Amino acid sequence: MFENPSDEDRRALLRRVKVIAVVGLSPNPARPSHGVARSMQRFGYSIIPIHPTAAEVLGAKAYRRLSEVPDPIDLVNVFRRSEFIGPIVEDCLALGIKAIWIQEGIVNEEAARRAREGGMTVVMDRCIYRDHRQLCS
């Protein structure tokens, strides 16, 4: 059964990363992905939107998929339904991305296992914004 990293390990991860690609970042300010990413931007993180149709979100150029991003990515934060997590993990592994944060309410045990086996740090079913406020403030 999946277990998230400890508070200390999640804190260290949040302090270590600088660039977060947000898969499923909506251009709609009413969507949770938008509010969370905007807050993480205000905390000082560079946000890279991953969205199939948006050209820009939160003032940053959007990309259709992770493989199109030209810059290094420290962490992938996912706002997609659980059935889409497996292919996202495979993309992360192919690109050498070392950490994935799967938002609260999204669980895919098989994809999380695959990511860990591939050497990734995995946080699942937790809100990155809430954890940042609790652990890093």
Backbone torsions as a table, in degrees:
resi	resn	phi	psi	omega
1	MET	NA	141.5	-175.8
2	PHE	-69.9	139.0	172.7
3	GLU	-130.6	132.5	177.3
4	ASN	-70.0	156.1	172.6
5	PRO	-58.4	157.6	-179.8
6	SER	-64.4	166.8	175.1
7	ASP	-54.3	-44.3	-177.9
8	GLU	-62.9	-41.3	-179.8
9	ASP	-70.1	-38.2	176.7
10	ARG	-66.9	-39.4	176.3
11	ARG	-60.7	-46.9	179.6
12	ALA	-61.6	-40.4	177.6
13	LEU	-61.8	-48.3	-178.9
14	LEU	-64.4	-30.7	178.2
15	ARG	-79.9	-25.9	-176.9
16	ARG	-81.3	-38.6	-174.3
17	VAL	-77.9	150.2	177.6
18	LYS	-124.3	-33.8	-175.6
19	VAL	-116.4	121.5	-178.7
20	ILE	-119.0	119.3	171.1
21	ALA	-88.8	126.3	-177.4
22	VAL	-107.4	105.9	179.7
23	VAL	-81.1	121.3	-177.2
24	GLY	92.0	18.7	179.0
25	LEU	-71.2	112.7	-177.6
26	SER	-81.1	141.3	172.7
27	PRO	-74.8	-8.1	-179.4
28	ASN	-82.1	114.5	-178.1
29	PRO	-60.4	-16.8	-179.8
30	ALA	-81.5	-12.7	-177.2
31	ARG	-83.0	144.4	179.5
32	PRO	-56.4	-38.6	-179.0
33	SER	-59.6	-37.5	-179.5
34	HIS	-66.4	-48.3	-179.2
35	GLY	-64.3	-41.8	179.5
36	VAL	-65.7	-46.4	-179.1
37	ALA	-64.8	-39.4	178.1
38	ARG	-61.5	-42.7	178.5
39	SER	-63.9	-41.9	179.8
40	MET	-65.6	-35.7	175.4
41	GLN	-61.2	-43.3	179.2
42	ARG	-66.5	-26.6	176.0
43	PHE	-75.6	-6.9	176.3
44	GLY	109.5	0.7	178.6
45	TYR	-79.6	146.5	171.0
46	SER	-84.6	124.1	-176.9
47	ILE	-105.7	129.6	174.9
48	ILE	-113.2	111.5	179.5
49	PRO	-73.3	134.7	172.4
50	ILE	-117.8	110.8	-176.1
51	HIS	-151.7	136.7	-173.4
52	PRO	-67.7	-21.4	-175.7
53	THR	-128.0	-15.5	-177.4
54	ALA	-76.6	143.0	175.5
55	ALA	-89.9	-31.0	-176.6
56	GLU	-154.3	142.7	174.3
57	VAL	-141.4	134.0	178.8
58	LEU	55.4	35.2	177.6
59	GLY	77.1	7.0	-178.6
60	ALA	-117.0	143.2	176.6
61	LYS	-59.6	133.2	178.0
62	ALA	-96.7	149.2	178.0
63	TYR	-120.4	149.6	-178.5
64	ARG	-73.6	-32.3	-179.6
65	ARG	-148.4	160.9	-178.4
66	LEU	-57.0	-38.5	-176.6
67	SER	-65.4	-14.4	179.0
68	GLU	-86.7	-13.2	-177.2
69	VAL	-72.2	122.3	-176.7
70	PRO	-80.4	-17.0	-175.0
71	ASP	-101.1	157.3	176.4
72	PRO	-62.5	143.5	179.7
73	ILE	-116.1	128.0	178.5
74	ASP	-85.6	-35.0	-173.5
75	LEU	-150.1	139.9	172.8
76	VAL	-107.9	122.9	177.3
77	ASN	-105.5	125.5	-170.5
78	VAL	-112.1	125.9	172.9
79	PHE	-118.8	60.7	177.9
80	ARG	-133.0	157.8	179.1
81	ARG	-63.1	157.2	-172.9
82	SER	-56.5	-33.7	-178.1
83	GLU	-68.4	-13.9	178.6
84	PHE	-95.3	-5.3	-174.8
85	ILE	-68.7	-40.0	-179.0
86	GLY	-54.1	-54.1	178.2
87	PRO	-62.8	-32.1	177.5
88	ILE	-66.7	-42.8	176.5
89	VAL	-60.4	-43.8	179.7
90	GLU	-61.4	-40.7	175.8
91	ASP	-61.1	-45.0	179.5
92	CYS	-59.8	-44.9	-179.9
93	LEU	-63.5	-42.1	180.0
94	ALA	-64.3	-31.9	-178.3
95	LEU	-90.7	-5.1	179.4
96	GLY	76.8	21.4	178.5
97	ILE	-74.2	135.3	-169.4
98	LYS	-95.6	-10.9	-176.2
99	ALA	-147.4	143.1	176.7
100	ILE	-135.0	138.2	179.3
101	TRP	-123.2	111.4	-177.5
102	ILE	-98.2	119.7	-169.7
103	GLN	-60.3	160.9	178.8
104	GLU	-52.3	135.2	178.4
105	GLY	90.5	-2.5	-179.1
106	ILE	-116.6	122.2	-177.5
107	VAL	-135.0	129.3	172.1
108	ASN	-146.6	92.7	-175.2
109	GLU	-59.5	-42.1	-178.8
110	GLU	-63.1	-45.0	179.5
111	ALA	-65.4	-39.0	178.5
112	ALA	-64.0	-41.8	177.8
113	ARG	-61.8	-45.7	-179.8
114	ARG	-60.6	-42.9	179.4
115	ALA	-62.5	-45.8	179.7
116	ARG	-63.4	-42.5	178.4
117	GLU	-61.8	-28.9	178.3
118	GLY	-84.1	3.2	175.9
119	GLY	93.6	9.4	-179.1
120	MET	-86.7	149.9	166.5
121	THR	-81.6	132.4	-176.1
122	VAL	-126.5	126.2	169.6
123	VAL	-118.5	131.7	-175.3
124	MET	-137.0	142.9	176.8
125	ASP	61.7	38.7	176.1
126	ARG	-138.1	148.7	178.2
127	CYS	-88.9	120.8	-178.3
128	ILE	-62.4	-37.0	179.5
129	TYR	-65.6	-48.5	179.8
130	ARG	-62.7	-42.0	179.2
131	ASP	-64.3	-40.1	178.8
132	HIS	-61.7	-46.0	179.3
133	ARG	-61.9	-41.4	-177.3
134	GLN	-74.3	-40.0	-169.9
135	LEU	-97.5	-23.2	-171.0
136	CYS	-118.6	-1.0	-177.6
137	SER	-91.8	NA	NA
